């Protein structure tokens, strides 16, 4: 894999950002990018873990569980939902003007431009359609997907870091601040790594603990915990992440590295937080290990 050994010339106390080629493997005209590998690793890792979860009957009680074949099909449905939803979400939420001026650039996905909240909505719609077609419990399918989702989030944020994109706010006094290749001369928070840790690793551990204690016997509970956990983690990380340049702060302005206005990431996380709380309350108010109808 082509990895440049070049490092940026930085002042003391600033960690050098390793300039890594965004193309992981190149064979003739075929180029495989780290971003694509991150999507593949997240989907395959999630698929493998999900199959183990549905195979563990002790986690389900009397709740109908998806089969291994259902999980196999969910992989394709979710992949399409994430890609289409992520792209559409980015266009609608982050840069509608650009794509109105140049509609053909909508299809230039290799230039970047994916929104997590859009991908999440796309995946949810795809799983809803799959559950309806198979007569599965919608919330149970969501619970499985929510448990494995942080795997994909983790790899996606690592890919953001490798690409040197979505960098953090200026932090000149931070010992491990970095100067990103396209982020100007100021040392910045490596906010991609913060998000990989909080939205990926920590959320994965939290959900694994919930599944170990409660299992999937309360449909919607794990989905609710994921929604609340992601919304909180993303909102906290937004205090360290530089707002998208075409949007900036929606309300207020930045005062320091840890202060600032409201960003689009925070706004989009609010309905996720509310929905997650509602799902948790709903799940805990019902008796566990009961068979439910599709809804």
C-alpha positions as CSV (number, residue, x, y, z in Angstrom):
1,X,0.0,0.0,0.0
2,X,1.5,3.4,-0.9
3,X,2.2,5.3,2.2
4,X,4.2,8.5,2.0
5,X,7.0,8.9,4.6
6,X,6.7,12.7,4.4
7,X,5.7,14.5,7.6
8,X,4.7,18.1,7.9
9,X,7.2,20.4,9.6
10,X,5.7,21.3,12.9
11,X,6.6,23.3,16.0
12,X,7.4,21.4,19.2
13,X,4.4,19.9,21.1
14,X,2.5,19.3,17.9
15,X,2.1,15.7,16.6
16,X,3.1,15.2,13.0
17,X,0.3,14.2,10.7
18,X,1.3,11.3,8.6
19,X,0.6,12.0,5.0
20,X,-1.0,8.8,3.9
21,X,-2.1,8.2,0.3
22,X,-5.9,8.0,0.2
23,X,-5.5,5.2,-2.4
24,X,-4.7,2.0,-0.4
25,X,-4.1,-0.3,-3.4
26,X,-3.6,0.6,-7.0
27,X,-3.5,-2.0,-9.8
28,X,-3.2,-0.4,-13.2
29,X,-6.3,1.8,-13.6
30,X,-8.0,0.2,-10.7
31,X,-7.6,2.2,-7.5
32,X,-9.0,1.1,-4.1
33,X,-9.3,3.9,-1.6
34,X,-9.2,3.7,2.2
35,X,-12.6,5.1,2.3
36,X,-14.0,2.2,0.3
37,X,-12.1,-0.2,2.5
38,X,-13.6,1.4,5.6
39,X,-17.1,0.9,4.3
40,X,-16.3,-2.7,3.4
41,X,-14.7,-3.4,6.8
42,X,-17.7,-1.9,8.6
43,X,-20.3,-3.8,6.7
44,X,-18.5,-7.1,6.8
45,X,-17.6,-6.8,10.5
46,X,-21.1,-5.8,11.3
47,X,-22.5,-8.7,9.2
48,X,-20.3,-11.3,11.0
49,X,-21.2,-9.9,14.5
50,X,-24.9,-9.7,13.6
51,X,-25.0,-13.4,12.5
52,X,-23.5,-14.4,15.9
53,X,-26.2,-12.3,17.7
54,X,-29.1,-13.9,15.9
55,X,-27.6,-17.3,16.5
56,X,-27.6,-16.8,20.3
57,X,-31.1,-17.9,21.3
58,X,-30.5,-17.0,25.0
59,X,-30.5,-13.3,24.0
60,X,-34.0,-13.4,22.5
61,X,-36.4,-15.1,24.9
62,X,-39.8,-15.5,23.1
63,X,-39.2,-12.6,20.7
64,X,-39.0,-13.7,17.1
65,X,-35.5,-13.3,15.8
66,X,-34.1,-12.9,12.3
67,X,-32.4,-15.8,10.6
68,X,-28.9,-15.9,9.3
69,X,-30.4,-15.6,5.8
70,X,-32.2,-12.4,6.9
71,X,-28.9,-11.0,8.1
72,X,-27.3,-11.8,4.8
73,X,-29.9,-9.9,2.9
74,X,-29.8,-7.1,5.5
75,X,-26.1,-6.5,4.5
76,X,-27.1,-5.6,0.9
77,X,-30.1,-3.5,2.0
78,X,-28.1,-1.6,4.5
79,X,-25.2,-1.0,2.1
80,X,-27.6,0.5,-0.5
81,X,-29.4,2.5,2.2
82,X,-26.2,3.9,3.7
83,X,-24.8,5.0,0.3
84,X,-27.9,6.5,-1.1
85,X,-29.1,8.0,2.1
86,X,-25.7,9.3,3.0
87,X,-25.3,11.0,-0.3
88,X,-28.8,12.5,-0.4
89,X,-28.5,13.6,3.2
90,X,-25.3,15.5,2.4
91,X,-26.9,17.2,-0.5
92,X,-30.0,18.2,1.4
93,X,-28.4,19.2,4.7
94,X,-24.9,20.4,3.9
95,X,-24.6,21.7,0.4
96,X,-27.9,22.1,-1.5
97,X,-26.7,25.2,-3.4
98,X,-23.7,23.6,-4.9
99,X,-25.7,20.7,-6.4
100,X,-28.4,23.0,-7.7
101,X,-25.8,24.9,-9.7
102,X,-24.2,21.7,-10.9
103,X,-26.7,18.7,-10.7
104,X,-24.3,16.3,-12.4
105,X,-21.9,16.6,-9.5
106,X,-24.4,14.7,-7.4
107,X,-23.0,11.5,-9.0
108,X,-19.4,12.4,-8.3
109,X,-19.3,10.4,-5.1
110,X,-15.5,9.9,-5.5
111,X,-15.1,13.6,-4.6
112,X,-16.6,12.9,-1.1
113,X,-19.8,14.2,0.5
114,X,-21.6,11.8,2.7
115,X,-23.8,12.6,5.8
116,X,-24.0,10.1,8.7
117,X,-27.6,11.1,9.6
118,X,-28.6,10.7,6.0
119,X,-27.0,7.3,5.8
120,X,-28.7,6.3,9.1
121,X,-32.1,7.3,7.7
122,X,-31.4,5.4,4.5
123,X,-30.4,2.3,6.4
124,X,-33.5,2.5,8.6
125,X,-35.8,2.8,5.5
126,X,-34.0,-0.2,3.9
127,X,-34.4,-2.3,7.0
128,X,-38.0,-1.4,7.4
129,X,-38.7,-2.5,3.8
130,X,-36.8,-5.8,4.5
131,X,-38.7,-6.4,7.7
132,X,-42.1,-5.8,6.1
133,X,-41.2,-8.1,3.2
134,X,-40.1,-10.9,5.5
135,X,-42.7,-10.5,8.2
136,X,-40.0,-9.7,10.8
137,X,-40.3,-7.5,13.8
138,X,-39.1,-4.1,12.7
139,X,-37.7,-3.0,16.0
140,X,-35.9,-6.3,16.5
141,X,-34.1,-5.9,13.2
142,X,-33.2,-2.4,14.1
143,X,-31.8,-3.6,17.5
144,X,-29.4,-6.0,15.7
145,X,-28.3,-3.3,13.3
146,X,-27.9,-0.8,16.1
147,X,-25.6,-3.2,18.0
148,X,-23.2,-3.6,15.1
149,X,-23.4,0.0,13.7
150,X,-20.5,1.4,15.8
151,X,-18.2,-0.9,13.9
152,X,-18.9,0.9,10.7
153,X,-18.8,4.3,12.4
154,X,-15.3,3.5,13.9
155,X,-13.8,2.5,10.5
156,X,-15.4,5.5,8.8
157,X,-13.9,8.0,11.2
158,X,-10.5,6.4,10.9
159,X,-10.9,6.8,7.1
160,X,-11.8,10.5,7.6
161,X,-8.5,10.8,9.6
162,X,-6.5,9.1,6.9
163,X,-8.0,11.4,4.2
164,X,-7.2,14.4,6.4
165,X,-10.8,15.6,6.2
166,X,-13.4,16.8,8.8
167,X,-10.6,18.1,11.0
168,X,-11.0,19.8,14.4
169,X,-11.0,23.3,15.6
170,X,-7.7,25.2,16.2
171,X,-5.9,24.1,19.4
172,X,-2.5,25.7,19.4
173,X,-1.8,24.7,23.1
174,X,-2.9,21.1,22.8
175,X,0.2,18.8,23.0
176,X,-1.2,16.3,20.5
177,X,-2.7,18.9,18.0
178,X,-2.0,18.3,14.4
179,X,-1.6,20.4,11.3
180,X,-3.8,18.8,8.6
181,X,-2.6,19.1,4.9
182,X,-5.7,21.0,3.8
183,X,-6.6,22.6,7.2
184,X,-4.4,25.6,7.1
185,X,-1.3,26.3,9.2
186,X,-2.9,26.1,12.6
187,X,-2.6,23.0,14.8
188,X,-6.0,21.4,15.3
189,X,-7.8,18.8,17.3
190,X,-7.7,15.4,15.7
191,X,-11.5,15.3,16.0
192,X,-11.8,12.3,13.7
193,X,-10.1,10.2,16.3
194,X,-12.3,11.6,19.0
195,X,-15.3,10.5,17.0
196,X,-13.9,7.1,16.3
197,X,-13.4,6.6,20.0
198,X,-16.7,8.1,21.3
199,X,-19.1,7.2,18.5
200,X,-17.4,4.0,17.6
201,X,-15.5,2.2,20.4
202,X,-17.3,3.6,23.5
203,X,-20.7,3.2,21.9
204,X,-19.9,-0.4,20.8
205,X,-18.9,-1.3,24.4
206,X,-22.1,0.3,25.8
207,X,-24.4,-1.6,23.4
208,X,-22.5,-4.8,24.0
209,X,-23.1,-4.4,27.8
210,X,-26.8,-3.7,27.2
211,X,-27.2,-6.7,25.0
212,X,-25.4,-8.9,27.5
213,X,-27.6,-7.8,30.4
214,X,-31.0,-7.4,28.6
215,X,-30.5,-9.1,25.3
216,X,-33.1,-8.4,22.6
217,X,-36.0,-9.3,24.8
218,X,-37.3,-5.7,24.9
219,X,-37.6,-4.7,21.2
220,X,-36.5,-1.2,20.6
221,X,-34.4,-0.8,23.7
222,X,-31.0,-1.3,22.1
223,X,-32.0,0.9,19.2
224,X,-33.0,3.6,21.7
225,X,-29.7,3.3,23.6
226,X,-27.8,3.6,20.3
227,X,-29.8,6.7,19.2
228,X,-29.2,8.4,22.6
229,X,-25.6,7.4,22.8
230,X,-24.7,8.5,19.3
231,X,-26.6,11.8,19.6
232,X,-24.7,12.6,22.8
233,X,-21.3,11.5,21.5
234,X,-21.7,13.4,18.2
235,X,-22.9,16.6,20.0
236,X,-19.9,16.5,22.4
237,X,-17.5,15.9,19.5
238,X,-19.0,18.8,17.6
239,X,-17.4,21.1,20.2
240,X,-14.0,20.0,18.9
241,X,-14.8,19.6,15.2
242,X,-14.5,22.5,12.7
243,X,-18.0,23.3,11.3
244,X,-18.5,22.6,7.6
245,X,-17.2,25.7,5.8
246,X,-20.2,26.2,3.6
247,X,-22.5,26.3,6.7
248,X,-20.4,27.4,9.7
249,X,-22.2,27.8,12.9
250,X,-26.0,27.9,12.4
251,X,-26.5,29.9,15.6
252,X,-23.8,31.8,17.6
253,X,-20.1,32.0,16.9
254,X,-17.0,30.3,18.2
255,X,-15.4,32.0,21.3
256,X,-12.7,29.4,22.1
257,X,-11.7,25.9,21.1
258,X,-14.3,24.4,23.4
259,X,-17.0,27.0,22.9
260,X,-19.1,28.0,20.0
261,X,-22.5,28.1,18.4
262,X,-24.9,25.4,17.2
263,X,-23.7,23.2,14.3
264,X,-25.7,21.2,11.8
265,X,-24.4,18.0,13.4
266,X,-26.0,19.0,16.7
267,X,-29.3,20.0,15.0
268,X,-29.5,16.6,13.3
269,X,-28.7,14.8,16.5
270,X,-31.6,16.3,18.4
271,X,-34.4,14.4,16.8
272,X,-32.2,11.2,17.1
273,X,-31.9,11.9,20.9
274,X,-35.7,12.5,21.3
275,X,-36.5,9.3,19.3
276,X,-34.0,7.3,21.3
277,X,-35.5,8.4,24.7
278,X,-39.0,7.6,23.4
279,X,-37.8,4.1,22.3
280,X,-36.1,3.4,25.7
281,X,-39.2,4.5,27.7
282,X,-41.5,2.5,25.4
283,X,-39.3,-0.7,25.7
284,X,-39.0,-0.5,29.5
285,X,-42.7,0.0,29.9
286,X,-43.5,-3.3,28.3
287,X,-43.0,-6.8,29.5
288,X,-39.9,-8.5,28.1
289,X,-39.8,-11.7,26.1
290,X,-43.2,-11.2,24.4
291,X,-44.1,-11.8,20.8
292,X,-45.2,-8.7,19.0
293,X,-46.8,-8.0,15.7
294,X,-45.0,-6.2,13.0
295,X,-45.5,-2.4,13.3
